[in-house]
Amino acid sequence: MNANRRHSTFGLDLRNNSLDYSCGNQDFLNWLYEHKSNLKAFEMYVFRLSDGRIMDVTWFKNDISHLAGNCRSYTLLLVICCIGISSALATVVGGVIYRHHWKLRYLLFMSRKRFFGYRILPDYTLIETTDLMRLFHTQRTISDLSAGLSSRKGHLGKHY
C-alpha cells in the first residue's frame, strides 16, 4: 500500500514458506492477493488449511473471496437469540404467575401461618359487625320487643 503511494515497486519471495490459510490470517492473505504481482514466483506458493490439507495458488485465488464469509463471527446473533429466548421465557413465567397469583398469595399466606403460627388478638381489639349482622340483631330485637320480652327487668345490653 505504501509502495503504491510512493510510486515504487517492491519484490518479496515467500516460496519456501507454508502460509496459514485461516481466519486469523485473513488480512495478510488479502494483502497477498492484492499484491500478487509484486511477489516472486507467486504460482509456487503453498497454503496450509487448519485441518492440515495443503492447497495451491489456483485454489487460493478461487477461495479468497469466500474467506470473509467463512470467517464471520456469530457472537451478535448468539447474543440476540439469548435475549429473545430470555424475554420469551420471562413472558411465559410472568403470565403463569399472573394467572395463578391468588393461589400463590394463598399458598404464601398459609405458609406464613404454619411457620409463624396464629397471632392471638389482644383483648382490647374491637371487631366491628357488618351491616348484615347489625340488621339481623335489629330485627331480632324488634321481634323480641313486639313479642313482649321487653317486660323483663333490666336492659337488653346491646350496644352498637
Secondary structure, DSSP 8 states (H G I E B T S, - for coil): -HHHHHT----B--TT-EEEESGGGHHHHHHHHHTGGGBTTGGG-EEEETTS-EE-HHHHHHHHHHHHHHT---HHHHHHHHHHHHHHHHHHHHHHHHHTHHHHHHHHHHHHHHHH------TT------HHHHHHHHHHHHHHHHTTGGGSSS------
